Amino acid sequence: MSTYFIGIDNGSQSAKVAIFDTKGTAVSVGHRALRPNSTPSPGVVEHPDDDLWDAIATASKEAMDGFTGDPKDIVGVGLCTIRFCRAVLRSDGALAQPVMSWMDARVSRPYEHTNKDVSYVTTSSGYITHRFTGAFVDTAANYQGMWPINTDTWEWSEDESVIESCGIPREMLFTLVQPGETLGKVTPEASKATGIPAGIPVIATANDKAVEALGCGLRDESEALVSLGTYIAAMTTGERNITDATGFWTNFASMPHTYLYESNGIRRGMWTVSWYRDLLGEETAQFARASGRSVEDYLNDGAAHVPAGSDGLVAVLDWLAPTDAPQRRGSLLGFDGRQGRFHIYRAIVEAIAITMKNNAEVMAAQVGTTFKRVLVSGGGSSSDLMMQIFADVFGITASRTRVNNGASLGAAICVAVALGIHPSFEDAMEIMVQPGEDFTPNPEATAFYSALAKFHASVHEHTDALYALQEKLGVN
């Protein structure tokens, strides 16, 4: 008899559902893009209607329809959803209003009880757990931000002043469990909506970045993982709950009572790549198709012939300004007539790698480590150009895994451990995380990028004042 696990990755742009065997091979995959965020007023960013659940249900059906094995051999579901979201529910678990995105200003403020229909305040994982199981239970490892969580104990705080500061009464909070523990079982109603067999256990994971790190095999402080998503961050792992860092912050990891250290990141990171791709329009898409390539492959092939440094073109990736510098804007600097579409694309990719290298170095210095390898995950890691640029910029080997959907695999690993198929998280990673290609740095390119990184680190000293003036004059 074969054994299979379902890994659900509900990300910022789409829901991905994969069915894995015990060796980490994806045997069937479903995907559903999320609808554009709703922004009815400044600072309000919501997932419209019931979009998170609808996308998961559709992707699950697609994965189940493509599964050629016996559904009875599927033993569990690992659930991973977007972090820093806030869902407010009625007493029956239904949404009282649309789920607040991580980009919504309200999620960084205390909860305000203005809607009498609200009985529970939870995360996206708490809401989706209830949709799957009917239980008001959630993973402890998805509560970072404005929540009354004790990050040492991974339990709700016993300090009443902390509870009060977050604005969420105890009776409105879900029951917490640890990653690798059971949240409940798939209800007949959820089974009908998703195609996933009723009665199988739904297993707790963590926040999406931590689950991705697990699925990429991030093991210790000598490795950095760069997650190429809508939000790009560099991460490493450790045993200490470091609360006084300035160059990074400490997040829950997917293994209970371990931590994920996460650098400052890039907001709208890979979104900027998609934005540029779409900006080129249908003419470019038709040309790419005529040559038998996707637009991404067309851009990567062209940019591979552009020299390091993009002939002097530099991208500054503030397409969504950081909260501590709201005046910032994205910039393309250094046009002089030599550059074309491939230079712009390469400059954006180089800026991603350089920004993350600078941020990762700050984190490494404060953690007290030196990175010997950089893992790269996400859809962008399938690009050989992206991988080589990361190797050259970091000056160390850049590696990708065979499965680039790390969060789905990480969720499946949690199921394997919870049900005793693999005895530990370490054993499960060793067996299920299959290595992909390694990319070795070119010393000449590394030396060049080292100098360019210093320029990148100083750009805001000059552009901040310009964009502040632009804002003051009202021409933004």
MOLIN-V601657 format. One record per residue. N is the residue number from 1. PHI is phi in radians with two decimals (999 if undefined). NEAR is the number of other ideal C-beta (glycine too) atoms within 12 Angstrom. D_LAST is the distance of its C-alpha to the last C-alpha in Angstrom with 2 decimals. Layout:
# MOLIN-V601657
[[N:PHI:NEAR:D_LAST] [N:PHI:NEAR:D_LAST]]
This chain:
# MOLIN-V601657
[[1:999:11:62.60] [2:-1.48:21:59.00] [3:-2.23:26:56.35] [4:-2.35:39:52.68] [5:-2.19:51:49.59] [6:-1.78:51:46.43] [7:-2.00:54:43.14] [8:-1.84:58:40.13] [9:-2.12:55:36.61] [10:-1.69:49:34.04] [11:-1.67:46:30.73] [12:-1.27:42:27.07] [13:-1.99:32:27.17] [14:-2.83:35:30.86] [15:-1.90:44:34.33] [16:-2.15:47:36.89] [17:-2.20:47:40.57] [18:-2.23:45:43.18] [19:-1.88:47:46.94] [20:-2.00:49:48.41] [21:-1.56:32:51.96] [22:-1.24:29:53.34] [23:-1.71:25:52.45] [24:1.53:40:48.74] [25:-1.50:23:48.90] [26:-1.39:35:46.65] [27:-1.75:29:49.01] [28:-2.80:32:46.69] [29:-2.38:32:42.94] [30:-2.19:35:40.82] [31:-2.52:29:37.08] [32:-2.55:29:34.79] [33:-1.21:19:31.02] [34:-1.34:34:29.26] [35:-1.26:22:27.43] [36:-0.99:16:23.62] [37:-1.08:29:22.56] [38:-1.65:21:22.30] [39:-2.21:18:19.28] [40:-1.20:14:20.56] [41:-2.72:11:18.45] [42:-0.97:11:15.81] [43:1.50:18:17.61] [44:-1.75:22:20.36] [45:-2.32:29:21.02] [46:-2.17:34:24.55] [47:-1.48:40:26.98] [48:-1.11:24:28.06] [49:0.89:18:31.66] [50:-2.00:28:34.02] [51:-1.10:34:32.19] [52:-1.06:44:33.15] [53:-1.17:37:36.82] [54:-1.05:28:36.76] [55:-1.17:39:35.33] [56:-1.10:48:37.89] [57:-1.09:32:40.68] [58:-1.15:29:39.91] [59:-1.13:39:39.60] [60:-1.12:47:42.79] [61:-1.07:26:44.69] [62:-1.11:26:43.68] [63:-1.13:41:44.89] [64:-1.18:33:48.09] [65:-1.13:19:48.75] [66:-1.53:20:48.56] [67:-1.41:31:50.80] [68:-1.68:15:54.28] [69:-1.48:24:56.01] [70:-1.55:16:57.64] [71:-0.96:26:55.19] [72:-1.16:15:57.85] [73:-1.50:23:57.12] [74:-1.43:41:53.56] [75:-1.80:36:54.07] [76:-3.06:43:50.72] [77:-2.15:52:46.97] [78:-1.75:56:44.44] [79:-1.95:62:41.27] [80:-2.19:52:37.96] [81:-2.29:52:34.71] [82:-1.07:47:31.07] [83:-1.52:42:30.82] [84:1.07:36:28.82] [85:-1.55:45:28.98] [86:-2.32:47:30.61] [87:-2.08:46:33.03] [88:-2.00:37:34.80] [89:-2.10:34:38.11] [90:-1.34:22:40.82] [91:-1.12:16:44.37] [92:-1.58:15:45.24] [93:1.59:33:42.35] [94:-1.32:21:40.30] [95:-1.12:36:36.56] [96:-1.47:27:35.86] [97:-2.86:27:32.23] [98:-1.04:32:30.13] [99:-1.14:46:29.84] [100:-1.39:39:26.75] [101:-1.20:36:24.93] [102:-1.11:38:24.53] [103:-1.51:32:20.76] [104:-1.31:32:21.54] [105:-1.09:21:20.92] [106:-1.19:31:24.43] [107:-1.25:34:26.28] [108:-1.66:23:25.48] [109:-2.03:18:26.88] [110:-1.01:21:30.52] [111:-1.15:30:31.76] [112:-2.01:16:32.09] [113:-1.49:19:35.07] [114:-1.88:12:34.00] [115:-2.03:17:35.65] [116:-1.16:10:39.45] [117:-1.36:16:39.84] [118:-1.42:28:38.51] [119:-1.98:26:41.38] [120:-2.40:36:39.85] [121:-2.14:41:36.66] [122:-2.61:40:36.43] [123:-1.61:49:34.50] [124:-1.09:49:33.98] [125:-1.20:51:37.23] [126:-1.11:45:39.06] [127:-1.12:43:38.15] [128:-1.19:54:39.09] [129:-0.99:49:42.24] [130:-1.13:38:43.28] [131:-1.11:45:42.70] [132:-1.38:48:44.96] [133:-2.07:37:47.60] [134:1.40:22:47.48] [135:-1.68:30:47.47] [136:-1.68:29:45.16] [137:-2.29:35:45.04] [138:-2.61:46:42.26] [139:-1.27:47:41.97] [140:-1.18:41:41.47] [141:-1.51:46:39.38] [142:-2.08:48:36.28] [143:-2.01:41:35.70] [144:-2.05:34:33.15] [145:1.90:28:30.54] [146:-1.47:28:31.22] [147:-2.38:40:34.85] [148:-1.44:31:38.12] [149:-1.79:33:39.40] [150:-1.59:21:41.62] [151:-1.30:29:40.44] [152:-1.48:18:43.85] [153:-1.65:18:46.00] [154:1.08:31:43.67] [155:-2.26:24:44.78] [156:-1.09:27:43.37] [157:-1.08:25:43.36] [158:-1.58:14:46.45] [159:-1.51:17:44.60] [160:-1.10:13:44.06] [161:-1.20:10:41.33] [162:-1.21:21:39.29] [163:-1.00:25:39.95] [164:-1.15:15:38.89] [165:-1.15:16:35.67] [166:-1.56:30:34.53] [167:1.34:24:35.59] [168:-2.03:33:37.64] [169:-1.04:19:41.38] [170:-0.97:22:43.78] [171:-1.20:16:45.11] [172:-1.70:29:41.71] [173:-1.71:30:41.54] [174:-1.34:37:43.00] [175:-1.28:25:45.94] [176:-1.77:36:44.97] [177:-2.28:35:46.68] [178:-1.59:32:46.26] [179:-0.96:42:45.06] [180:1.52:41:48.07] [181:-1.89:31:49.53] [182:-1.48:31:50.04] [183:-1.54:46:47.70] [184:2.81:33:50.01] [185:-2.16:26:51.25] [186:-1.11:39:49.78] [187:-1.39:26:50.83] [188:-1.01:16:52.36] [189:-1.15:19:49.36] [190:-1.17:35:46.93] [191:-1.08:27:49.33] [192:-1.11:18:49.31] [193:-1.31:25:45.51] [194:-1.93:40:45.12] [195:1.47:29:48.46] [196:-1.31:46:48.90] [197:-0.98:31:52.50] [198:-1.20:25:53.15] [199:1.59:21:54.62] [200:-1.41:33:53.17] [201:-1.27:34:51.44] [202:-1.80:50:47.68] [203:-1.83:46:47.01] [204:-1.25:50:44.40] [205:-2.08:61:42.10] [206:-2.58:49:39.07] [207:-1.31:49:35.28] [208:-1.09:55:33.98] [209:-1.17:53:33.25] [210:-1.17:49:36.70] [211:-1.19:54:38.47] [212:-1.07:51:36.83] [213:-1.05:51:38.07] [214:-1.07:54:41.53] [215:-1.25:50:41.52] [216:-1.69:48:40.58] [217:1.38:36:43.48] [218:-1.20:46:41.61] [219:-1.99:27:44.59] [220:-2.65:26:44.19] [221:-1.32:30:42.18] [222:-1.50:22:43.01] [223:-2.07:34:40.70] [224:-2.00:46:36.95] [225:-2.00:52:35.46] [226:-1.84:53:32.00] [227:-1.70:52:30.98] [228:-1.56:44:28.75] [229:-2.20:42:27.17] [230:-0.96:36:23.88] [231:-1.90:40:23.93] [232:-1.75:47:25.66] [233:-2.45:40:27.90] [234:-1.83:47:30.92] [235:-2.40:51:33.98] [236:-2.56:47:37.53] [237:-2.04:38:40.32] [238:-2.96:32:42.56] [239:-1.71:18:45.00] [240:-1.70:23:43.43] [241:-1.57:24:41.04] [242:-1.48:26:38.92] [243:-1.91:15:36.98] [244:-2.02:11:35.97] [245:-1.32:24:34.02] [246:-2.01:13:30.69] [247:-1.72:23:29.90] [248:-2.82:33:30.65] [249:-2.35:31:31.78] [250:-1.79:30:34.98] [251:-2.04:40:35.13] [252:-1.21:46:38.23] [253:-1.63:45:39.84] [254:-1.49:53:41.83] [255:-1.65:35:45.16] [256:-0.90:30:46.05] [257:1.12:24:45.61] [258:-2.08:33:43.91] [259:-2.27:37:40.30] [260:-2.00:46:37.37] [261:-1.58:45:35.36] [262:-2.27:43:31.77] [263:-1.28:38:29.37] [264:-1.03:31:25.68] [265:-2.26:36:24.11] [266:-2.06:42:21.30] [267:-1.37:30:19.43] [268:0.97:31:19.13] [269:-1.15:40:21.49] [270:-1.25:40:23.66] [271:-1.02:32:21.19] [272:-1.13:36:19.20] [273:-1.09:41:22.50] [274:-1.12:27:23.01] [275:-1.01:21:19.55] [276:-1.18:33:20.40] [277:-0.98:30:23.90] [278:-1.22:16:22.89] [279:-1.12:20:20.37] [280:-1.20:25:23.46] [281:1.45:14:24.93] [282:-1.18:13:28.47] [283:-1.03:14:29.79] [284:-1.15:27:29.40] [285:-1.07:21:30.84] [286:-1.14:14:33.79] [287:-1.10:21:34.45] [288:-1.10:24:34.51] [289:-1.10:15:36.85] [290:-1.10:12:39.08] [291:-1.65:15:39.61] [292:1.34:10:40.41] [293:-2.20:18:37.37] [294:-1.35:19:34.38] [295:-1.08:29:30.91] [296:-1.07:29:30.69] [297:-1.13:25:34.03] [298:-1.05:28:33.08] [299:-1.20:38:30.00] [300:-1.12:30:32.05] [301:-1.11:23:34.90] [302:-1.20:28:32.80] [303:-1.23:36:30.88] [304:-1.15:22:34.27] [305:-1.63:17:35.14] [306:-1.53:29:32.07] [307:-1.17:25:33.07] [308:-0.93:35:31.84] [309:1.65:32:28.62] [310:0.93:36:27.50] [311:0.91:23:28.49] [312:1.56:23:25.95] [313:-1.54:33:22.91] [314:-2.18:35:21.28] [315:-1.79:40:18.93] [316:-2.05:36:17.13] [317:-1.60:43:17.04] [318:-2.01:31:14.24] [319:-1.13:30:13.27] [320:-2.26:27:13.77] [321:-1.10:26:13.21] [322:-1.17:23:16.53] [323:-1.13:18:17.25] [324:-1.53:13:18.16] [325:-2.55:21:14.92] [326:-1.14:19:12.14] [327:-1.36:22:9.49] [328:-1.19:30:10.60] [329:-2.37:29:9.46] [330:-1.23:31:12.14] [331:-2.42:28:13.37] [332:-2.15:28:16.19] [333:-2.03:26:17.87] [334:1.84:24:21.04] [335:-1.10:18:21.27] [336:-2.56:12:24.31] [337:1.73:10:25.82] [338:-1.42:16:28.06] [339:-1.65:26:25.90] [340:-2.34:21:25.79] [341:-1.06:26:25.07] [342:-1.27:28:27.44] [343:-1.13:32:25.92] [344:-1.08:34:22.49] [345:-1.06:43:24.37] [346:-1.12:40:26.50] [347:-1.07:41:23.67] [348:-1.16:45:22.12] [349:-1.12:49:25.64] [350:-1.08:44:26.36] [351:-1.12:43:23.25] [352:-1.06:46:24.45] [353:-1.15:48:27.92] [354:-1.19:44:27.02] [355:-1.03:43:24.66] [356:-1.27:47:27.42] [357:-1.16:41:30.10] [358:-1.06:34:28.50] [359:-1.18:39:28.05] [360:-1.16:45:31.57] [361:-1.16:32:33.13] [362:-1.09:27:31.84] [363:-1.12:38:33.32] [364:-1.05:32:36.55] [365:-1.10:19:37.12] [366:-1.37:25:36.88] [367:-1.28:34:38.99] [368:1.52:16:41.47] [369:-2.40:23:41.67] [370:-2.22:21:41.26] [371:-1.39:37:40.07] [372:-1.83:20:42.63] [373:-2.69:34:41.03] [374:-2.03:44:37.67] [375:-1.58:48:37.78] [376:-2.20:52:34.99] [377:-2.26:50:34.65] [378:1.72:45:32.72] [379:-1.00:33:32.47] [380:-1.12:39:30.98] [381:-1.23:41:34.21] [382:-1.31:25:36.11] [383:-1.46:35:34.54] [384:-1.09:25:36.90] [385:-1.08:36:34.12] [386:-1.03:43:32.05] [387:-1.13:37:35.23] [388:-1.18:33:36.27] [389:-1.12:47:32.93] [390:-1.11:48:33.21] [391:-1.09:35:36.78] [392:-1.19:36:35.91] [393:-1.20:44:32.95] [394:-1.34:43:34.91] [395:1.28:32:38.15] [396:-2.42:30:40.17] [397:-1.08:27:41.38] [398:-1.87:43:38.82] [399:-2.21:34:40.43] [400:-2.23:39:39.71] [401:-1.59:37:41.96] [402:-1.17:25:43.63] [403:-1.72:39:41.89] [404:-1.55:36:38.12] [405:-1.71:45:37.66] [406:-1.09:51:38.44] [407:-1.19:48:37.60] [408:-1.09:51:40.07] [409:-1.16:49:42.71] [410:-1.03:55:42.11] [411:-1.10:57:42.63] [412:-1.17:57:45.84] [413:-1.06:52:46.99] [414:-1.05:52:46.77] [415:-1.15:51:49.05] [416:-1.03:42:51.49] [417:-1.30:37:51.84] [418:-1.04:37:52.05] [419:-1.67:28:54.85] [420:1.31:18:56.72] [421:-1.21:30:56.42] [422:-2.07:28:55.24] [423:-1.24:16:56.48] [424:-2.69:19:53.33] [425:-1.07:38:49.64] [426:-1.09:23:50.61] [427:-1.12:18:53.25] [428:-1.11:36:50.99] [429:-1.08:34:48.28] [430:-1.05:19:51.00] [431:-1.53:25:52.29] [432:-1.67:41:49.26] [433:-1.55:40:46.49] [434:-1.59:25:47.46] [435:-1.17:19:46.24] [436:-1.93:24:44.47] [437:-1.52:23:43.83] [438:-1.87:21:43.33] [439:-2.14:31:41.32] [440:-1.68:21:42.51] [441:-1.21:29:40.27] [442:-1.58:20:40.78] [443:-0.98:14:41.42] [444:-1.16:15:39.92] [445:-1.14:26:36.66] [446:-1.09:28:36.62] [447:-1.10:18:37.05] [448:-1.13:24:34.21] [449:-1.17:36:31.81] [450:-1.07:25:32.93] [451:-1.21:18:31.62] [452:-1.13:35:28.35] [453:-1.08:32:27.91] [454:-1.14:17:28.09] [455:-1.10:26:25.27] [456:-0.97:35:23.13] [457:-1.13:22:24.01] [458:-1.76:17:22.77] [459:-1.04:31:19.43] [460:-1.12:28:17.41] [461:-1.02:14:19.24] [462:-1.79:19:17.33] [463:-1.43:26:13.87] [464:-0.99:24:13.36] [465:-1.15:16:13.43] [466:-1.14:22:11.01] [467:-1.28:25:8.21] [468:-1.12:20:9.54] [469:-1.15:16:9.45] [470:-1.01:17:5.85] [471:-1.15:18:5.60] [472:-1.09:12:8.75] [473:-1.41:11:8.06] [474:1.27:7:5.72] [475:-1.98:11:3.79] [476:-1.63:15:0.00]]
